[in-house]
Amino acid sequence: MVAIAWEAGGRLADTPLVPPLSSVLRALGQMLLQGILVENLAFSLTRVALGFLAGSIVGLSMGILMGWSEFAYRFFSPLFSLLYPIPTLGWMPLLMLWVGLNETLPVTIIFICTFIPVLYNTTTGIKSVDRQYIIAARTLGAPPLMVLRRVVLPMALPQIFTGLRLEAGMAWRTVAVAEMIAIPTGIGALLIKAESLIRVDIIMACLLVIACISLGCEKMFCWLENKFTSGWR
């Protein structure tokens, strides 16, 4: 129904600013055949993969530390509480001066986008584990690291995966905006070039690609969560 309404609305509007779905799909096919979309998407994918992986690893590590150690939580929590309200793209002007307009910029932005939310979800997930399970494990003689690995982390996984799932989609939105502002390659750069040429069909095709990739990332983390937690949850 949405596709039919889109096609009919575009044809009734009869303006390049509101292209029908067929025109958007035609532009998408042309970009695929010419290799333009694949080339720019590869740049964006590399940046998202590097930034998201680094942000997730550091966020998970810090989140586990802060969730498990009360001293670490009290020490680091004020700092991250201060940094958390700052919008990710608010770091752009400062990073443009610090790292320059190069590949490090979008990777760093995605790192920031991923790091703190993953940290908060991991910390919250660990702290929300019922203390009775921890006490029971220690009573049975399990050392602290075993309690963390065999009891706390498995029970915190749903919350951890929620953070990873949400930030996977946010990473793609962030890289698109970063590329639109400061980087001449990538899906965001393709969007801004299409805007300068008033090619709304290309803009919508790129947005459709971003939406599909974000949805795919979310479904992938849903599958991973079910795979790792379905046996006991």
PyMOL commands that set and color helices and strands:
alter all, ss='L'
color gray80, all
select helices_A, chain A and resi 2-13+21-34+36-68+70-83+88-98+104-127+131-139+144-182+187-196+200-229
alter helices_A, ss='H'
color red, helices_A
deselect
rebuild
show_as cartoon
